[in-house]
């Protein structure tokens, strides 16, 4: 964990090379300037004169809504997959694909926000000089989290689309369906942990009373559930017990439930904008 002095009375903290928390005094008031709130526009500098659209409350709210819709469709698809006499497999596969689309939209919105956030410093942000579509900020855990999440949603687009009309042959189905799903699950897990590190300012933290920590922790749990579901979804050469597919869908359901909970909390969080130094 990084904890180094910058100027007298100022500290900067974070995990490894990442700085995600700055503490200092502003006009005599103590300030905790957090990286996640900074990139999402949830903390505002009193000298900030312009708030870009991607850091406004409505932007964060609509991003959360997109995640909610995708999560609900994945929950419904997973539930119908384990219920007898439900929809046909092709109809359930279409539901999963439809759910992957709002996931991808939300993933892009989050990455676009992170790519265009100003540098994480105590200075008042100025107007953006150039708008970036994806950006390149490998020093920023928030950007790393959102770009891996966005890439993971694209992998799930391929995974769910190919499952609508699967090709013949177990090895081709593993290549076109299981492999993209596994790639997406790994990227989700990496994204979830990076968001957890950014919010907790350490490799591990326990702050269940903080809303931002609740959001990233429940999302990280969802990523773990998705990872287990992806591992169980491997298509073997021969027959396998039916409970394996059911167990995969159960994990998928609980993963989507975690994402839904995190998305709803994110929508609530979007209304909690604070001004720097006003709550010392």
Backbone torsions as a table, in degrees:
resi	resn	phi	psi	omega
1	UNK	NA	130.4	178.8
2	UNK	-82.7	133.7	176.6
3	UNK	-152.3	88.4	-174.4
4	UNK	-126.8	149.6	179.8
5	UNK	-78.4	137.0	176.7
6	UNK	-103.3	-73.2	174.1
7	UNK	-120.5	165.6	179.3
8	UNK	-52.6	127.1	179.7
9	UNK	83.5	1.9	-179.4
10	UNK	-119.0	143.2	175.3
11	UNK	-135.7	155.7	176.6
12	UNK	-132.3	131.0	-176.4
13	UNK	-129.6	159.6	176.7
14	UNK	167.8	174.0	178.7
15	UNK	-91.0	130.5	177.5
16	UNK	59.1	-130.6	-178.7
17	UNK	-81.8	-4.5	-173.6
18	UNK	-88.1	135.0	172.2
19	UNK	-105.0	115.9	-175.7
20	UNK	-124.4	-1.9	179.1
21	UNK	-146.0	126.1	175.1
22	UNK	-121.2	132.3	176.5
23	UNK	-121.2	136.2	-179.8
24	UNK	-165.8	-174.7	179.8
25	UNK	-115.2	138.2	-179.5
26	UNK	-129.0	111.2	-176.5
27	UNK	53.5	41.1	177.1
28	UNK	85.1	-5.7	-178.2
29	UNK	-102.8	140.8	176.1
30	UNK	-74.5	137.5	-175.8
31	UNK	-128.1	133.4	170.1
32	UNK	-113.0	104.0	-174.8
33	UNK	-99.2	108.8	-171.6
34	UNK	-103.7	139.9	-172.9
35	UNK	-62.5	-43.5	-177.6
36	UNK	-64.1	-45.0	178.6
37	UNK	-66.0	-31.8	179.0
38	UNK	-65.5	-49.7	-176.0
39	UNK	-70.5	-27.7	-179.1
40	UNK	-90.5	-3.7	179.8
41	UNK	75.4	19.0	-179.7
42	UNK	-82.2	-18.6	172.8
43	UNK	-117.7	129.2	-177.1
44	UNK	-116.2	138.5	174.3
45	UNK	-77.2	136.7	-178.1
46	UNK	-61.8	-21.8	179.5
47	UNK	-94.5	4.7	179.8
48	UNK	-74.9	124.1	-175.5
49	UNK	-99.6	-19.6	-176.9
50	UNK	-138.0	133.6	178.1
51	UNK	-112.8	114.1	-179.9
52	UNK	-65.3	158.2	-174.6
53	UNK	-59.3	-33.1	-176.8
54	UNK	-77.7	-0.2	175.6
55	UNK	-120.1	18.6	178.5
56	UNK	-94.2	159.4	-176.4
57	UNK	-58.6	-39.7	-178.2
58	UNK	-63.7	-37.0	179.5
59	UNK	-62.6	-47.6	179.1
60	UNK	-64.3	-37.3	-179.3
61	UNK	-65.8	-45.6	-179.4
62	UNK	-68.3	-33.4	174.8
63	UNK	-61.9	-45.3	176.6
64	UNK	-61.8	-37.7	178.6
65	UNK	-64.1	-41.5	178.0
66	UNK	-61.1	-43.9	176.7
67	UNK	-61.6	-37.9	-179.3
68	UNK	-63.6	-45.1	-179.2
69	UNK	-62.8	-46.5	178.4
70	UNK	-60.9	-41.4	-180.0
71	UNK	-63.9	-42.9	-179.8
72	UNK	-62.1	-41.8	179.9
73	UNK	-67.1	-37.7	176.9
74	UNK	-67.7	-39.9	176.8
75	UNK	-61.0	-44.4	-179.2
76	UNK	-65.0	-43.0	178.6
77	UNK	-62.9	-42.4	179.6
78	UNK	-66.1	-39.5	179.9
79	UNK	-65.5	-45.2	179.9
80	UNK	-66.3	-25.6	-179.5
81	UNK	-68.7	-26.1	-177.9
82	UNK	-101.5	-10.0	179.0
83	UNK	-86.0	135.3	177.4
84	UNK	-72.3	149.3	175.6
85	UNK	59.0	38.2	176.5
86	UNK	-96.8	-149.7	-179.4
87	UNK	-69.1	162.5	176.6
88	UNK	-67.7	152.6	-179.3
89	UNK	-54.3	-37.9	-179.3
90	UNK	-66.9	-34.3	178.0
91	UNK	-69.5	-39.2	177.3
92	UNK	-66.9	-39.1	178.6
93	UNK	-62.8	-38.3	176.8
94	UNK	-64.5	-35.5	178.8
95	UNK	-65.0	-42.1	176.8
96	UNK	-62.5	-41.9	179.9
97	UNK	-64.6	-43.1	177.1
98	UNK	-60.6	-36.9	178.2
99	UNK	-68.4	-29.0	-179.3
100	UNK	-70.8	-23.0	-176.9
101	UNK	-69.6	-52.3	176.4
102	UNK	-63.9	-27.6	173.1
103	UNK	-60.4	-45.4	-178.9
104	UNK	-67.0	-40.2	177.6
105	UNK	-60.6	-46.8	179.7
106	UNK	-64.9	-39.6	177.9
107	UNK	-61.9	-40.8	177.2
108	UNK	-65.4	-43.7	-179.9
109	UNK	-59.5	-40.9	179.6
110	UNK	-67.8	-41.3	179.8
111	UNK	-68.4	-39.2	177.6
112	UNK	-59.9	-40.2	178.5
113	UNK	-63.0	-46.9	-178.9
114	UNK	-67.2	-36.7	-178.5
115	UNK	-66.6	-25.9	-176.0
116	UNK	-110.2	7.4	174.5
117	UNK	-70.1	147.9	177.6
118	UNK	-73.6	167.4	179.6
119	UNK	-60.1	145.2	-176.6
120	UNK	-79.5	90.7	178.6
121	UNK	-142.2	172.6	-178.0
122	UNK	-82.1	-6.6	-178.5
123	UNK	-76.3	150.7	178.2
124	UNK	-64.8	128.9	-179.2
125	UNK	-69.5	140.6	175.5
126	UNK	-94.1	-180.0	178.7
127	UNK	-65.3	145.8	180.0
128	UNK	-63.5	133.6	179.9
129	UNK	-79.6	-31.1	-177.4
130	UNK	-153.7	137.5	179.7
131	UNK	-90.2	128.7	-178.5
132	UNK	-105.8	137.9	-179.8
133	UNK	-75.4	-48.9	178.7
134	UNK	-119.9	-35.0	178.8
135	UNK	79.2	173.4	175.3
136	UNK	-149.1	97.8	-175.6
137	UNK	-137.7	67.2	-175.8
138	UNK	-66.1	-13.0	177.8
139	UNK	-84.6	-6.3	-172.7
140	UNK	-108.1	113.8	-179.5
141	UNK	-64.3	-29.3	177.2
142	UNK	-65.0	-44.0	177.9
143	UNK	-67.7	-42.3	177.9
144	UNK	-60.3	-39.1	178.8
145	UNK	-65.5	-44.7	-175.7
146	UNK	-74.2	-34.5	-179.1
147	UNK	-71.8	-36.9	177.2
148	UNK	-70.5	-35.2	176.5
149	UNK	-65.1	-44.8	179.8
150	UNK	-62.0	-43.6	177.6
151	UNK	-62.7	-37.7	177.9
152	UNK	-64.0	-38.7	178.5
153	UNK	-65.5	-35.3	177.5
154	UNK	-65.7	-40.2	177.1
155	UNK	-60.9	-38.2	178.1
156	UNK	-70.4	-26.5	173.4
157	UNK	-60.2	-46.8	178.6
158	UNK	-66.3	-44.9	-178.5
159	UNK	-57.7	-48.3	-176.6
160	UNK	-76.7	-33.3	179.0
161	UNK	-68.3	-43.2	-179.3
162	UNK	-67.4	-22.4	-179.7
163	UNK	-78.1	-12.3	-179.9
164	UNK	-67.6	-47.1	176.4
165	UNK	-127.7	79.0	-175.0
166	UNK	-64.9	145.1	178.5
167	UNK	-74.8	164.5	177.9
168	UNK	-78.2	148.1	177.5
169	UNK	98.9	125.3	-177.0
170	UNK	-63.0	-36.1	-177.6
171	UNK	-70.8	-35.4	176.8
172	UNK	-71.3	-34.3	176.4
173	UNK	-68.2	-37.1	174.6
174	UNK	-63.9	-37.7	-178.3
175	UNK	-71.5	-40.5	-173.6
176	UNK	-94.4	-23.3	-176.3
177	UNK	-113.4	-56.0	-174.9
178	UNK	-68.5	-45.0	-175.8
179	UNK	-62.0	-48.6	176.2
180	UNK	-60.4	-35.3	177.6
181	UNK	-64.9	-39.8	178.0
182	UNK	-66.9	-41.4	177.9
183	UNK	-61.0	-44.9	178.1
184	UNK	-61.6	-39.7	-179.8
185	UNK	-66.1	-42.7	178.6
186	UNK	-63.2	-43.7	-180.0
187	UNK	-65.4	-39.2	176.5
188	UNK	-61.5	-44.0	-178.9
189	UNK	-64.2	-42.0	176.8
190	UNK	-63.2	-43.9	179.0
191	UNK	-62.0	-44.7	-178.8
192	UNK	-62.6	-39.2	-179.8
193	UNK	-72.1	-37.8	177.0
194	UNK	-62.0	-39.9	176.4
195	UNK	-65.2	-37.1	177.6
196	UNK	-64.7	-42.6	178.1
197	UNK	-64.7	-42.6	-179.8
198	UNK	-61.9	-39.7	-175.3
199	UNK	-81.7	-35.3	-178.3
200	UNK	-87.8	-10.8	179.1
201	UNK	60.9	25.2	-179.8
202	UNK	-163.6	166.8	177.9
203	UNK	-66.2	-28.8	175.7
204	UNK	-141.7	141.5	178.4
205	UNK	-149.9	160.3	178.3
206	UNK	-141.2	98.8	-178.3
207	UNK	-137.2	62.9	-172.1
208	UNK	-65.1	-11.9	178.8
209	UNK	-85.6	-12.6	-177.2
210	UNK	-92.2	128.9	-177.0
211	UNK	-61.4	-42.9	-178.8
212	UNK	-63.6	-37.8	177.8
213	UNK	-67.6	-39.7	177.5
214	UNK	-57.6	-42.7	-177.8
215	UNK	-62.9	-51.1	-175.8
216	UNK	-72.3	-30.6	179.8
217	UNK	-70.1	-45.7	179.8
218	UNK	-66.5	-33.2	175.9
219	UNK	-68.9	-37.0	177.3
220	UNK	-64.2	-40.2	175.0
221	UNK	-60.2	-41.7	177.5
222	UNK	-60.5	-38.5	178.6
223	UNK	-65.2	-38.2	178.0
224	UNK	-65.4	-43.5	177.3
225	UNK	-60.3	-43.1	178.9
226	UNK	-63.0	-37.4	-179.2
227	UNK	-64.4	-44.3	178.1
228	UNK	-63.9	-42.6	178.3
229	UNK	-60.5	-40.9	179.0
230	UNK	-64.2	-41.2	178.3
231	UNK	-63.0	-41.2	-177.6
232	UNK	-73.5	-18.5	-175.7
233	UNK	-82.8	4.1	178.8
234	UNK	-59.7	135.9	-177.6
235	UNK	-95.5	111.4	-177.7
236	UNK	-78.2	170.9	-179.9
237	UNK	-68.9	-37.9	-179.3
238	UNK	-112.6	-170.1	-179.8
239	UNK	-67.4	154.9	177.9
240	UNK	-135.5	157.4	178.8
241	UNK	-59.2	142.8	-177.8
242	UNK	-64.6	-24.1	-177.6
243	UNK	-68.3	-20.6	-180.0
244	UNK	-65.2	-47.3	178.7
245	UNK	-65.3	-38.2	178.4
246	UNK	-64.1	-41.8	179.8
247	UNK	-64.5	-37.6	177.1
248	UNK	-62.8	-43.8	-179.6
249	UNK	-69.9	-31.9	176.0
250	UNK	-64.8	-43.8	176.7
251	UNK	-64.5	-38.2	178.1
252	UNK	-62.6	-40.5	178.9
253	UNK	-62.0	-48.5	-178.0
254	UNK	-69.8	-31.6	174.1
255	UNK	-63.4	-45.5	178.3
256	UNK	-65.5	-34.6	177.1
257	UNK	-63.5	-40.6	175.9
258	UNK	-62.3	-44.3	179.5
259	UNK	-63.6	-38.2	177.5
260	UNK	-63.2	-44.7	178.7
261	UNK	-61.2	-45.2	178.0
262	UNK	-62.1	-38.4	-179.9
263	UNK	-66.8	-42.1	178.8
264	UNK	-65.2	-39.0	175.9
265	UNK	-66.0	-34.9	177.4
266	UNK	-64.5	-39.1	177.7
267	UNK	-64.8	-38.4	175.5
268	UNK	-66.2	-42.0	-178.8
269	UNK	-63.2	-30.3	-175.8
270	UNK	-60.0	-22.4	-178.9
271	UNK	-88.9	-5.1	-174.7
272	UNK	-101.7	64.0	179.1
273	UNK	-86.9	130.7	179.9
274	UNK	-118.8	154.1	175.0
275	UNK	-99.3	132.5	-177.7
276	UNK	-52.2	129.4	175.4
277	UNK	83.0	-2.9	-176.1
278	UNK	-86.6	-14.1	-178.6
279	UNK	-124.1	39.5	-177.8
280	UNK	-64.1	NA	NA
